[in-house]
Amino acid sequence: MSQETFHSFTDRQDTRSQGQTDMVMTEKDTAYQMTAVPAFASDEQKQAEKAARMLEKYDNQSFKSPRTIQRMRFRLITWVIRNKINSNLKRAFDLLLVCLALPFALPVIGLVGLAIKLDSPGPMFFKQVRVGKWGKPFYCYKFRSMYIDAEARKAELMAQNDADEVIFKMKNDPRVTRVGRVIRKASIDEIPQLFNVLKGEMSLVGPRPPVPYEVAQYQFDQMRRLDAVPGITGLQQVSGRSELSFKRWVELDLQYISEQSLLKDIEILLKTIPAVLTGRGAY
């Protein structure tokens, strides 16, 4: 499979007799390979079986009441309508702000792109497969902030990883260019993701989109990060960014998913301004 063609990220099948797995595409040296990831750990399987046994103890007659059924239908319909309205409001808000920001962003894109080209050989932009809502893959765009051989040199630097668990981060990464250090510190490298927002692949606010090899290592509860449209900024970005542990990242992302609303997005966007100006946790 070529890099330009990425047909499917997950293929979930109900194969209880053979064990349930999620087939996840990973990216390595510009080639994709299939990695089998257990969909449920043994503890989760035991909990699911226990829950099923407990449900069998309840009297099913209580769910046969017409009044109960009507109440359940009403709650379900209300939930669906509320989520649809919130989703549409969020999308409209994203489009409005991006359209207002683009006239100012385009000159910046031109100047930064020129600086990148003069600083080191290679393209202006860097695109990478990221995992979006419900596991859908997409190309995430950024300004190139590393030398073109960065991926090939990653293996030799793994022992110097400053992050924990599935994340790879280095405070003084030798693969980062001179211009790259500046645009990373000021979060300017994220500006091209405005086009991802226009395409509907990302939102202004949401969990940061992970790369496939990170998702392949997720625990069961961490998969909930994929329940929301990924964002350019989020609770993690305004709470310390790379200074936080991966466990804290997940906690903040799940908190956002459970509390997300238009007002919450506005609050996070306002907090993003001082976070960008101070550069806290950005490297």
C-alpha positions in Angstrom: 0.0 0.0 0.0 1.5 3.4 -1.0 1.6 6.3 1.4 -0.8 8.3 -0.7 -3.4 5.5 -0.5 -4.7 4.8 3.0 -7.9 3.0 2.6 -8.6 1.8 6.1 -7.3 2.3 9.6 -9.4 -0.2 11.7 -11.2 -3.3 10.8 -13.3 -4.4 13.7 -14.8 -7.8 13.5 -16.9 -9.7 16.1 -14.9 -13.0 16.3 -15.6 -14.0 19.9 -14.7 -17.6 19.2 -11.2 -16.6 18.1 -10.7 -13.5 20.3 -11.5 -10.0 19.4 -8.8 -7.7 17.9 -8.6 -4.4 16.3 -6.4 -4.2 13.2 -4.5 -0.9 13.3 -2.5 0.6 10.5 0.9 2.0 11.7 3.4 4.2 9.9 7.1 3.4 9.9 9.7 4.6 7.4 6.9 5.8 5.1 5.4 2.3 4.8 2.4 0.9 6.6 2.0 -2.4 8.3 -0.7 -4.2 10.2 -0.5 -4.6 13.9 -3.0 -6.7 15.9 -4.2 -4.9 19.0 -6.4 -6.6 21.6 -9.7 -4.9 21.7 -10.3 -5.9 25.4 -7.8 -6.8 28.1 -8.7 -9.8 30.3 -9.9 -7.5 33.1 -12.3 -5.8 30.8 -13.6 -9.1 29.6 -14.3 -10.3 33.1 -16.1 -7.1 34.0 -18.2 -7.4 30.9 -19.2 -11.0 31.7 -19.9 -10.0 35.3 -22.2 -7.1 34.1 -24.0 -9.5 31.8 -24.7 -11.9 34.6 -25.9 -9.1 36.9 -28.3 -7.9 34.2 -29.9 -11.4 33.9 -30.9 -11.1 37.5 -33.2 -8.1 36.9 -36.9 -8.7 36.1 -37.3 -8.0 32.4 -41.0 -7.2 33.0 -40.1 -3.8 34.3 -38.9 -2.9 30.8 -42.2 -4.0 29.2 -44.2 -1.1 30.6 -45.4 1.2 27.7 -44.7 4.2 30.0 -41.2 3.1 30.7 -40.5 2.5 27.0 -41.9 5.9 26.0 -39.7 7.6 28.7 -36.6 5.7 27.4 -37.4 6.7 23.8 -37.9 10.4 24.8 -34.6 10.4 26.6 -32.8 8.8 23.7 -34.4 11.3 21.1 -33.5 14.2 23.4 -29.9 13.1 23.7 -29.5 12.6 19.9 -31.1 16.0 19.2 -29.0 17.8 21.8 -25.7 16.3 20.5 -26.6 17.1 16.9 -27.3 20.7 17.8 -24.1 21.0 19.8 -22.1 19.4 16.9 -23.6 21.8 14.4 -22.9 24.8 16.6 -19.3 23.7 17.1 -18.8 23.3 13.3 -20.4 26.7 12.5 -18.2 28.3 15.2 -15.1 26.7 13.8 -15.8 27.8 10.2 -16.6 31.4 11.3 -13.3 31.8 13.2 -11.2 30.1 10.6 -12.7 32.3 7.8 -12.0 35.4 10.0 -8.4 34.2 10.7 -7.3 33.2 7.2 -6.7 36.7 5.8 -4.3 37.3 8.6 -2.8 33.8 8.5 -2.0 33.7 4.8 0.8 36.3 5.0 2.3 34.6 8.0 2.2 31.3 6.1 4.1 32.9 3.3 6.8 34.4 5.5 7.3 31.3 7.7 7.4 29.1 4.6 10.2 31.3 3.1 12.2 31.1 6.3 11.9 27.3 6.4 13.1 27.0 2.8 16.1 29.3 3.5 17.0 27.5 6.7 17.2 23.9 5.5 16.5 21.8 2.4 13.1 20.3 2.2 9.4 21.2 1.8 7.6 24.0 3.6 4.9 21.7 5.0 5.0 18.4 6.7 2.0 16.0 6.5 1.5 13.0 8.7 -1.2 10.4 9.1 -3.1 11.1 12.3 -6.1 9.3 13.8 -9.3 11.3 14.0 -12.8 10.8 15.5 -13.8 7.1 15.8 -10.4 6.0 14.4 -10.7 7.7 11.0 -7.3 8.5 9.6 -6.5 11.8 7.9 -3.4 13.8 6.9 -2.6 16.4 9.5 -0.6 19.5 8.1 2.1 21.4 9.9 5.0 23.6 9.0 8.1 21.5 8.7 10.2 22.1 11.8 12.6 19.2 11.5 15.3 18.1 9.1 14.1 15.8 6.3 15.9 12.7 7.8 14.1 13.1 11.2 12.1 9.9 11.0 15.2 7.8 10.1 17.1 9.2 13.1 14.2 8.7 15.6 15.3 5.1 16.5 18.7 6.2 17.7 17.1 8.8 20.0 14.5 6.7 21.7 16.6 6.2 24.8 16.6 9.9 25.3 12.8 10.2 25.3 11.7 12.9 27.8 8.1 11.8 27.7 6.4 8.7 29.1 4.4 5.7 27.9 3.4 5.9 24.2 4.6 9.5 23.6 8.0 10.5 22.2 9.3 14.0 23.1 12.7 15.6 23.5 13.3 19.0 25.0 16.5 19.4 22.9 15.7 17.3 19.9 18.7 17.5 17.5 16.4 16.9 14.6 14.7 20.2 15.0 15.9 23.1 12.7 16.7 26.6 13.9 13.5 28.0 12.4 11.7 24.9 13.8 12.6 25.8 17.4 11.2 29.3 17.0 7.9 28.2 15.4 7.4 25.4 17.8 7.9 27.6 20.8 5.3 30.0 19.5 3.0 27.2 18.2 3.2 28.8 14.7 3.9 25.3 13.3 0.2 24.5 13.9 -1.2 27.2 11.7 -1.6 25.0 8.6 -4.1 22.9 10.6 -6.6 25.6 9.9 -7.0 23.9 6.5 -7.8 20.6 8.4 -10.5 22.5 10.3 -12.0 23.8 7.0 -12.1 20.2 5.7 -13.9 19.0 8.8 -11.1 16.7 9.9 -10.3 18.8 12.9 -11.8 21.4 15.2 -10.3 24.4 16.8 -10.7 22.8 20.2 -10.4 19.1 21.0 -8.0 16.4 22.0 -4.7 16.4 20.0 -4.8 13.9 17.1 -2.5 10.9 17.9 -0.4 9.1 15.3 -1.3 5.4 14.5 1.6 3.8 16.4 0.4 5.6 19.6 -3.2 4.4 19.2 -1.8 0.8 18.7 -0.5 1.0 22.3 -3.6 2.5 23.9 -5.3 0.8 26.8 -9.0 0.2 26.7 -10.0 3.4 28.5 -7.6 5.5 26.5 -9.5 4.7 23.3 -12.1 7.1 24.5 -9.9 10.0 23.3 -11.1 9.1 19.8 -14.7 9.9 20.7 -14.3 13.6 19.8 -13.1 15.5 16.8 -9.4 16.3 17.4 -8.4 19.9 17.8 -5.6 22.4 17.3 -5.8 23.4 21.0 -7.4 21.8 24.0 -7.3 21.4 27.8 -3.9 19.7 27.5 -2.4 22.6 25.6 -3.5 25.2 28.2 -2.5 23.1 31.2 1.2 22.6 30.5 1.4 20.7 27.2 4.6 18.6 27.1 5.2 19.1 30.8 2.3 16.8 31.6 2.4 13.0 31.7 0.5 11.0 29.1 -1.8 9.8 31.9 -2.7 13.4 32.6 -3.2 14.1 28.9 -5.8 11.4 28.8 -7.5 12.6 31.9 -7.8 16.1 30.5 -9.0 14.9 27.1 -11.7 12.7 28.7 -12.7 15.6 30.9 -13.2 17.8 27.8 -15.2 15.1 26.0 -17.6 14.8 29.0 -17.9 18.6 29.4 -17.6 19.9 25.8 -19.8 22.7 24.8 -19.5 26.0 22.8 -18.9 27.9 26.0 -16.2 25.5 27.0 -14.5 25.9 23.6 -14.5 29.7 23.9 -13.0 29.4 27.4 -10.2 27.2 26.1 -9.5 29.4 23.2 -9.2 32.4 25.5 -6.8 30.5 27.7 -4.8 29.4 24.7 -3.6 33.1 24.1 -1.5 33.4 27.3 -0.4 29.7 26.9 1.0 30.5 23.4 2.6 33.9 24.5 4.4 32.3 27.5 5.4 29.1 25.5 4.9 27.0 28.6 5.6 23.3 27.8 6.2 23.9 24.1 9.2 22.2 22.5 
